[in-house]
Amino acid sequence: MSSVKAFAPQIKIPATYMRGGTSKGVFFRLDDLPAEAQQPGAARDQLLLRVIGSPDPYGKHTDGMGGATSSTSKTVILSRSERPDHDVDYLFGQVSIDKPFIDWSGNCGNLTAAVGSFAISNGLIDPAQVPENGICTVRIWQANIEKTIVARVPMTNGEVQETGDFELDGVTFPAAEVQVEFMDPAAGEGAMFPTGNVVDSFTVPGLGELEATFINAGIPTIFVKADAIGYKGTELQGAINEDPQALQMFESLRAHGAVKMGLIDDVAEAANRQHTPKIAFVAPPQDYLASSGKQIHATDIDVLVRAMSMSKLHHAMMGTAAVAIAAAAAVPGTLVNLAAGGGDRTSIRFGHPSGTLQVGSEAQQVNGEWTVTKAIMSRSARVLMEGWVRVPGGCF
């Protein structure tokens, strides 16, 4: 008589699959997670890896909720905030596609647009704060970087308004506009300019000496000039993501820049810190054809920016990197500011692979150091599916 091996049945966990900006991810209420995963640690990481379907050597996420890109391999955990003057705590996990690794070191600015909507719809906001019609202001504590974000969510007949005519390049269909304000957005790892300079030089093997702007705003970001690394600034994803040598060059540049920023002590540590810092390259405005086929004219934009996320060129722009762009553009002399023509700027429209985006910021000098008090952008968000996500029992 053959023996039958016993396997633990699947368990189900309440979850919502949401798009926020040009990203999407799986959202959870902290209290809905299994008890072992309600605290940071291996159990939580293993659970979320299995939800997404990582690590996947095939790079498809066929057996999970991930989309096998940096924009779609994301998880969010939300809870009522116990902090004064905040409504909800927002914890973001960037899930690696091919490694058993979740990076908790930064925020996702795009999914921030969905945090307010989820919080309202899932009872995390005091009902007295939620208008029947109009705008609901949701005060978010971003737990990864310990910063305040304010989302202004439209309401209609007591429910979150998700449909609308706001168009966001990088998102196929229009939706309702959600304004997101990143307060004091210098990332939680020191001064906005960690080296004390708006432009620095650093050496990268194979590239030699490069100029860069290192900035902690929204997310730690390294800006270099496109022409200094052999690009025009008009590239689409295929030009870089299908070039293994280019990807290796960008990762080397990112790792050496992370050391220069003081985020790591040795370039070898960059492998365990994939989400931050970001690497981006800038150029003065030029005409180009966006990935959608839309013609972008040089007169439509102030500057060209392309950014890498999780070792790939992003199809549009990470929300946190957009904050970094806004902050850098507002400070005279940074590479972003100079590529945009220099001078004082409170808003900027930049060109990315999918089209354009306008961001605003307020910068000032305090005791000789630049600081940005606020960065503002408009995004949109929508529930794609809600119910339960299932994972095999015993996977965490």
N, C-alpha and C positions, 0 to 999 in steps of 0.2 A: 504494500500500500504506500503510495507516494505521499510525502508530507507536503503541506501547503504552507509556504512562508507567509507570515502575518505582516501586513503593512498597515501603518497608521492611516486612518481615513483623512481626507482633506478637512481643513477647518475653514470657516468663513469669517471675514472681518468686515464690518461696515466701512465703506470707502466711496470716494467720489473721484471720477476721472474728469479733470478740468483742463481747458486751455486758458492760459493767461499770457497775454501778449503773443509773442511768436514761439512760446514754449507750451508744453503740456506735461502733466504729471498726475500722480496718484496722491490724493489728499486724505488724511486721516484726522479724526479727533483723537487726542492723546488717550482719553478715557476708553476709547473703543479698541485700542490695541491690547493684545494679550498681556497679562500682568508682567511677564518676563521682559517684554519689549517696551514697557512704559518708562524704563530708565535707559540712559545711554549705555552702550556696551555691545558685546558680541551678539547677544540674542536679538537685539533690535536690528543690527546690521544684517545678520543672516536672514531675518524675516523680510526685510525690505529688498535685499538682493534677490530673494526668491520671488517676491511680488513682481519685480521688474523683469526677471528672467536672466539675471547675470550671476556668474560670468558666462558669456556665450562665445565660444571660440569661432562660431559661425558668423558672428556679428549681425544677427537678425532679430534677437529677442522673440523668437517664435513661441517659446514656452513661458511668456510673461507679458506684462502690461507695457514694457518699454518699447520704444520705437527705434532703438539701435542708433540714435544720434545723441549728441550732447543736449540738444533741445528737448528731447523726449524721453530721457532716462532720468527722471526726477521724482523725488518724493517730498511730501510736505506733512508736517505734524503740527496741529494747532490745538491750543487750549485757552481757556479764559485766563486773562492776565491778572496777577495779584499785584502788579506794579501800579503805583499811583498814576493817574492820567493816561492809562493805556487800557485797551479793551481786550486785546488778544495777543498771545505769544506765538510767534511764527518761527518754526525750525525747519531748515531746508537741507536735504541730503542729495548731493549730486552722485549718481550711481555710475560707476565705471562699467563699460560695456563688456570688456574682455578680461577683467581682473576682479577678484573677490574683494572689492574695495568701495567704500562710500566716503566721499570727501565732505566733511562738515565745516570746512574752513571759510566758507563765504555764503553770500546770499544769492538768490535768483531774483533779479529785478522784474523780469517778465511775469513770473508766477505771483509776484506781489500783487498784481492787478486782480488776481483771483482770490487772494486771501480775504479781502473784505467781503466779497460776495459769499464765499463759503461760510465765513463767520456769522453773517446775518442769517443765512438760510439754515444753519445748523445750531442755532440757539446759543451762540457764544457771545452775543451782544445783548446788553440790557434792552428789553423791548421798549422802554421809555425813550431810548435814544434813536429808535428807528421810526422815521416819519412814514405816514401812509403813502405820501407822494412827495417827490423832491429828491434831495441829496442826503444820503446817510454818511456821516463822517466817521470813519473807523480808524482808531488810533492803534497802530501795530507796533509791538516790540519785536524787532528782528533779533532773535536770540543768537544767531551765528556771529554777527558782528556787533551786537549790543548797541543798536541804533533805533531811533524812532522813525517810522514811516506813516504818513497819513494818506489813506485812500478815500476818495470821494465817490461813493457808489450810488448810481441813480435808482430810485424806487418808484414803482407804479402799482397802485392798489395794494399796498402792503407787501409786495414781493420785489425781489431784485429784478431790475429791468436789464435783460441780457441782449435783446434784439435792438437794432438801431441802424443808423446809416454812417457810423464812424468807420472810416477805412484806414487800415494799418498795413503798410507795405510789409510783405512777408506772411500775411494772413489772407487766405483766399476770399473769405466772405466778410461783409461788413457786420458790425455789432454795435452795442451801446458803448459810449465813451466813458472810461474810468480815469479820472485824474489822480496821479500818484505823486506825492511830495516826499522826497527823501530829505529829512531834516539833519543838519550837521553831518553831511554824508561822508566825511573823512572816515575811511574804514578803521575798524577798532584795533589797529596794530601800530599806533603811533601817529606822528605828524602827517599832514596831507602830503608834504614832500619829504619823504623819509631821509633823503640825503641833505636836505636843507637848500637844494638848488632846483630851479625850474628846468634846467637842462644839464645833463652830465655826460661824460664820456666813459665808456667801459669797453673792455676787450672780450671778444668772443672768438674762440679758435675757428679758423676757416673764414671768418668775416673781417677780422682785424678790429680796429678801433671804431666804435659807433657812437653817435650822439643818441641820447634817449631822454625822455621825460618820464621819471618814475613818480607815480602818484597813488596815494591811498584815498580814493573817493568812490563810493559805491562798491568798488572791489579793487584790490591792488592791481594796477595796470602799468604795463611798460609800453610806451609809445616810441616808435622809431620812424624814420622817414622811408617811404616806399622805395625811392630811387637808391637809397644806401644799401638796400638788400636785393636790388635787381628787379623791383616791381614798379608798376605804374600807379597802383591804387584803384584801378578799375576792374581788377580780377574778380571772377566768379569762382564758385567752389571747385570746379573741376581743375582749374589751373594749378591749384595747390594740393587739394585732397587726393589727386591721382598721381602726385609726384612724391614718391617716398623720400627722395633726397631733400625736397623742400620741407616736408614734415619733420625730418630729422634736424634740419637747420633751425626751424622755428622752436623745436623743443630745446635745442642747445642754447639758443638765444634766451628763451624763457628761464632756463635753469640758471644761467650766468647772471641774468638780470635779477632773479630772486635772491641770489647771494648779495648782489650789490644793494638791494633794497633792505637787506637784513632779515628777510623772511625765513631763510635757511642758512646754515653754516657751510654747507658743502653741496656742490651740484648734484651729487648722488641722491640727496634727500628730495629732489624735485619729483622723483617717481612716485613718492607717497603723498604728494601735494599737487594733484592734477588740476584741481579746480581753480587754484590761485597760485601765482598771479596770472592775469591775462596778458597776452602779447598782441599788440595792434600796430598797424602801420598806416601812415597818413600821407596825403598828397594834396596839392592845390586842386581846385575844381577842374574837371574835364568832362566831356560828353561820354556816355557809355550806355550800353544796353543792359538793363537789369535782367535777372534770371527769368522773370515773367514775360520778357519781351518788351517791357515798357521802356521807352526812350527817356533817359535822364540827361538833361542839358546842364552844361556847366553853370548856366545862369540860374538853375533851380536850387543850387546848393552853395554852401560856404566852404566845404572841405570834403575830401574823400577819406573814408575810414574803412579798413578791413580788420577784423579781429578773429583771433583763434580761440576756440573753446574746446577743452578736452582733446587737444592735439589735432583738431580739424578746423578749417576755415568755417566760421559760422555762416548760416544761410542768410542771416539778416544782421541783427545786432543784439547782444545780450543787454538786458535792461540795466544791469549794474555797470556794464562797460559804457552804456549811454550816459550814465551819471558821471563816470570818469571823463568822458568826452566833454560834457557840459562844464564840469569843473575846470578841466585843463584849458578849455577855450576861453574861459572867463579870466584867466590869469595871463597878463601880458608876458610874452617871451617863451612860453612853452612851445613845443613842436606843433601841438594842435593849433594853438593860437596863431603861430607864425604861418602855418599852412593855410589858415583861413584868412590871412591878410593882415594879422596883427591888430593891435588896438584893444579898446575896452569893449567887451561883449556881454550882454545879459541873456542872449539866446543865440542858438546856432542851428542851422539845418545841414545835416551831413548826409552824404550818399553812401549806401551800403549795398551789398550784392542784390538785395531784393527791391531796393528803391531808396526812399529818403525818410528821414525822421527829424522832427524839430524838438529840441530840448532847451530848457531854460535854467539859469542858475544865478545866484547872488553871491558874489565874492567880495572879500574885503581883507585888508591887511591889519593884523593885530600884533603889536609889538614886533613889527618887522617880518612876521610870518603870515603867509596867505592862508585864508580859511574860506570855505564856502558854507554859507548858512543854510542854503536850501537848493535842491535841484528838482525840477518839475518836468514831468512828461505825461502824455496821454497814452493809455493802452486800452485794451478791451479784454473781456473774459467771458467764458461760457462753460456751463456744465455740459459735458459730452455724454456721461453715463453715471448713474449712481445706483448703489445697492450694496453688494458684498463682493469683495475680492477673495478668491480661494487659493490656499497654498497647502501643499502636503503637510500633514501633521508630522512633527518631529524634525522639521527642516530648520528649526532655530532652537 
